[in-house]
Amino acid sequence: YQVAQFDWNGGSLSPEYTVFNGGLLVKDLDNPDRFIFSLFWDGYRCMIHGDQWSDNIIDAFVGTPEFLDFSGVHLVFSGRKDLVIPILESQNIDYEISMDRFVYECTEPSENIKLSPGLMEIATQEDAEILMRYCFLGDKDQHNGESSISPQTIQNMVFSGINEKSFYKWRYRGQIASICQVEISETRLPWITNFYTNPAFRNRGFGKSILIRLTRNLLEEYVGCGLVSDASFEYSNKAFISCGYQQIYKFITVKVVRPEQ
């Protein structure tokens, strides 16, 4: 493997080793197009992701002056959970988890899911108020009871989604039991977001019904479909797996806890 540092402008000191203020790649020399793990930082946040690595590579990395420099000043570390946590713990850096997410992908939806009563429909302007409330409550659920986005942002997101026909609802006896939204990524693959079921309709299969129905529809056009879930949502995560989703990544964000001076 090869450790290469480089700046955002690509300036290099030699063909093998490039230096700068902002990033580091560990690359597989047998396959130069594949990275083992990457790290990017600014004055506040450090992002760590990876494909394959070993304890020896991590040990070599955390011993570099660059890591010691930025680990002493950075407040937030984000990225692949099974990389971020071992790196911080190897240096006895205390942290608090602020975000813990599972990333899922589905290419073959389950065939044995029985749909609950009701009907999946594209949401309309008449549903805007309920959609905004559900999105607000869903955001609070994922952030320990605190909203991470403003009401104006939610409103803009909902009206934009309605106009783009990207919001879906599961209607049961005239009420909206569950909602979700489809976003198309830059790689032209769909992601299901803003998945939320009214607490009054939970444990009755409505969330699973809209998820499997929408997933089946999307996979008629696309080769895969993804979604992200909070690691603490045990029931939702079981539902995703039962619908045919497979966990492909664990993403975490932690805040470094500094000892009191």
Secondary structure by P-SEA (a helix, b strand, c coil): cbbbbbccccccccccccccccccccccccccccccccccccccbbbbbbccccaaaaaaaaacaaaaaaaacccccccccccaaaaaaaacbbbbbcbbbbbbbbcccccccccccbbbbcccccaaaaaaaaaaaaaaaaccccccccaaaaaaaaaaaaaacccccccccccccccbbbbbccccbbbbccccccccccccaaaaaaaaaaaaaaaaccccccccccccaaaaaaaaaaaccccccccbbbbbbbccc
